Amino acid sequence: MKVTEHIKKSEGKTLFSFEIIPPKKGNSIQELYNNIDPLMEFKPPFIDVTTSREEYVYVEKNGLLDRKVTRMRPGTVGICAAIKHKYDVDTVPHVLCGGFTKEETEYLLVDCHYLGIQNVMALRGDAMSHQKYFEASKGGHQYAKELVAQIQNLNAGKYLHEVIETTDCADFCIGVAGYPEKHIEAPSLQTDLKRLKEKVDAGADYVVTQMFFDNQKYFEFVKAAKDAGILVPIIPGIKPIAIKKHLQLLPQVFKIDIPEYLINEVEKCKHNKDVRQVGIEFAIQQSKELLEAGVPVLHYYSMGKSDNIHAIASALF
């Protein structure tokens, strides 16, 4: 079932979902299952699976360092298929512009269609570690709106090099990212909303936001989006603080604000175990306010660990 169909079927009841990251190469998928198992108690209608782009590693060869391209966490589509089969739940693979050609994207989408995966999250992706700014891969897309358009073309039977008349066209429900505190590269929030509108106009069916810690910014973002003509569901993305270092890392990487109250509570903690508990308690209160506001879904960034997400969901669902 499509994400939008799950939302419609819920008839105003807020749903629970979460996002996971694939294990690194060489690791067992069982660890992933161990973290998903406890969360199935809350009946998530869909689970997102991230995609990591390529990165460079240096391998010693004949006394010299040879630069190679690798992916540390491959297997997004395979993991989606495995989770779908094991738990009978819809999965949402993330599809990136960065690191993929248009042909590779088409092959990935065809695989998803064969596997019965009906939802995809279309993202531009980040710049590589050695790049100051995002650069499109050769033969790939520069912007997420172009990726959305390619997916919609496939839904209509329009492949990259041919049009196929068939009664078995793909019918992907397309999610895109939204930024309540604006994308790091956007010159203003208003400009960022224009970019979001372009993605929706290209065919995006729903929006999932980047993490935020001030609900007012989410509410203002939703209102501004509606005023701009963006009428698709906007799902809030929530990440509980888990370690003290998050106070520096999250604002630095995502350019988001953390409320003073949360900063003060985290700074009082002597150990990360205490920080994790503070993050749980704050996320519960944050989620309760969003729940009362009638958001379509509460979507949690689990980062591969489920104990804190389970504690939060236990207090809400």
Secondary structure, DSSP 8 states (H G I E B T S, - for coil): --HHHHHHHTTT--EEEEEE----TTS-THHHHHHHGGGGGG--SEEEE-----EEEEEEETTEEEEEEE-SS--HHHHHHHHHHHH--EEEEEEESTT--HHHHHHHHHHHHHTT--EEEEE-----TT-SS----TTS-SSHHHHHHHHHHHHTTB-SS-B---S-----EEEEEE-TT--TT-SSHHHHHHHHHHHHHHT--EEEE---S-HHHHHHHHHHHHHTT--S-EE-EE----STTHHHHHHHHH-----HHHHHHHHH-SSHHHHHHHHHHHHHHHHHHHHHTT-SEEEEE-TT--HHHHHHHHTT-
